[in-house]
Amino acid sequence: MTSSMTKTSQPGLAAILERVPVIPVVLIDDAANAVPLARALLAGGLSVIEITLRTPAAIDAIAAIAAEVEGAIVGAGTVLDQAQFAAAARAGARFAVSPGVTDRLLDAAAGSDMPLLPGIATASEAMRLIERGYGFAKFFPAEPAGGSAFLAALASPLPQLRFCPTGGVTPQSAPLYLALSNVVCVGGSWMAPRERIKAHDWRTITEASRAAAGLRSPPA
């Protein structure tokens, strides 16, 4: 696979994923919390944020962050179909993330400037993305699907693909993933759990984000 294929299939995604070691994956119940949450994460050094489309407030939250939080790159998570992909793009999302992948979703991404980070859990699914010119994938659910050992095993036969493992990743396991040559970043929710957001505990979220932003692979 050539680098031009990667750029065509996922325009601008490499620069987004390489900004932070951890992408916060957050669930927002009240769109009014979106801007202060994004500012708290940004203050801790996490400038890339994934808002999952699992609540009615998600699209409004994405739109608010895109419009009001300078320096934040907001994406839409749990994108399942063409309609959700289009809605996220209209709201100002800079990227979309899906737990798996379908031909219709890949086709929707092919006609858009907003890149898609599709989810895979098997080597066959990874090969399918490579055939479509993809250079990045979400590995989901990371821990139940085999963890860092699984991704390490894919690195040699499938060097064309780099991953953002998400699903059960913790501050303890994140460095194990980040040590792998085929991992660009990880996704996690521990920095901004639902209860902290509802409590408006922005200080704790900023502190957790600062620690996450400092995560790197463990020393050899």
N, C-alpha and C positions, 0 to 999 in steps of 0.2 A: 504493500500500500504506500502510495506517495503522500508527502505532506500536503500537497494541493488537494487530494481527496479528503483528507481530514478537515481542512479549512472549509471546503465546500459543504460537507455534511454537518459540521458543527461550528459555524462561523463565530469566532471570538471566544469560544468556550475555554480554550486552554488558558488564556489570560485570566479568566474569571476563577477557574479552579486552582490556579497556582498562586492566587493572592493570599490564601490562608491555609493553615494545616487542618483546620476544622471548620466545616460549614454548619452553623446552627440550623437544626430542623425543628421548626416551631409550629405549634398549633394555637391559633388565636380565636377566642370565643367572642371578643368584643373589638371591633375595628378601632375603637378609640384608644386601645392599648398599643396599636401598631407602631406609631411614631415614637413614643417614649421607649418602647422595647428596642426598636432599631437603634435609637441613640445610645441606649445602654450597652448594646452589643458592640456598636461602633467604638464607644469609649474604651471598651476592653480590648480593642484591636481586631475584632471580627467584622469585616466590611462586607462579607457575602452572607446573605440570609435566605433560607428557603422557607417559605410559608406554605404549609400543606393545605391542599384544597379539601379539607375534611370538615370544615365548618362553614356555615352560611356567611360568616364575616370575612372569609379568606380573600376574596377578590377585592373587596373594599380595603382591606388591610394592605394588600399589595399596591393598590393605587395610591394610598396615602403615603406609604414609604417612598415609592417612586417619585412622588411629587414634592415631598417635604423634607426628606433626609439626604442632604448632600453628602456624597462619599459612600453611600450604601448601595450595594448591588443586590437587588431583590429578585428572587426567582420563585416560581410556583412548583410545589411538590405534589405528589399523588395525582399527577395528570393522567387520566385514563382514556381520554378520547379526543377526537378532533374539536368538539365543541369547547371542552375545557382548555385545550391548547389555545384556541382562538381567543377565548375570554381572558386568559392570562396575558396574552400578547397585547390585547386592547387595554388592559389595566396598567401596562407599563412594565411587566416582568421582563427581565433581561435574559432569563433562561428558564427552561422547564425540565422537570425531573419526573420520571415515571417508575413505578415499582417493577414493571415488566415492559414488554414491547409488543406491538401489533403492527401489521403492515399499514393499516390506516393511519396509525399515529406516526409512523416513519414517513408516510406520504405527506401528512400535514406539515411535519417539520421540514421536509424537502422544499416546500413552497414558501418557507418563512425565513426571515432574518433572525428570528429568535431560535437559538440552538436548543436541542433536546439532549438530555442526559438519560438514556434509557437504561432500565434495570435488567440485569441478567443474573442467573444463578447456576448456569451450566456452561461447559465448554462449547456445546453445540449452539447455544444462544449467542455466545461471544463470537463464534465464527460467522454467524448470520449477520451480526453488526459489521464485522470486518468486510464482508462482501458488499455491504451498503456504503462503505467508505468511512465508517466511524472509527475514531481514535480514542474515544473515552466512553466509559460505561459506569453505571452505578452497580455495585455488587450488593444484592439484597435478597433475602435478609442475611447480612454478613455472618453473624455468629452462628445461627442455626444452619446456614448453608455450607459451613466448613471453615469459616474464620480465615486468619492470616495464612494458615498452612495451605488452604485451597488456592488462594491467590498466588502464593509462592510457587505452587506446582504449575500454574498457568503461564508464568513469566517466560519460560524457555520456549514452549511450543507456540505461544501466541504473543510474541513481543510487540505486535502492532497495536495492542489495546492497553490503555491505562485505566485505572479504576478509582472510584470514590466509594469505598465500602460504607454501608449504612445499615443499621438494624442491630441493636444490641451492643454497639460500640461504646466503650467506657473510657474514662481518663487512663485507666490501667492498660487496656488493650490497644488504645489508639497508637501509641508509639510502636507497637509490634507491626501494625499495618504500615505506618509511615516509613518504616525501615525497608520496605520492599521496593524494588526498582520499578514495579508496575503500579504503584499507588501514588496518585497525585495529591490526594487529600482524603479526609474521612468526613462523614456526616454524623452528627450526634445531637441529642436533645438535652443532655444533662446541664448545659449552661443556663437554659431558660425553660424549666419545666412548667407545666400548665398552672400549677398552684402558685409559683412565684410570680408569674405574669398577672394572675388574678389579684394577687396581694400587692401589686405595684412595687415589688421589691427590686427596684432597679439597681440599687447598690450591690446587692448580692449577685445579680445577673452580670453586672460589669466585672466584679471580682472573679467570677467563674469564667467569664469570657477572656479575661487577661491571662488566666492560667492556661486555658485552652489554646490561646494564640501563641503561647510559648512552648507548646508541645512539639517535640521533634523525635526522631528515631532514637532508641536507646544506644548508648556507647557500645562499640564492638568489644 
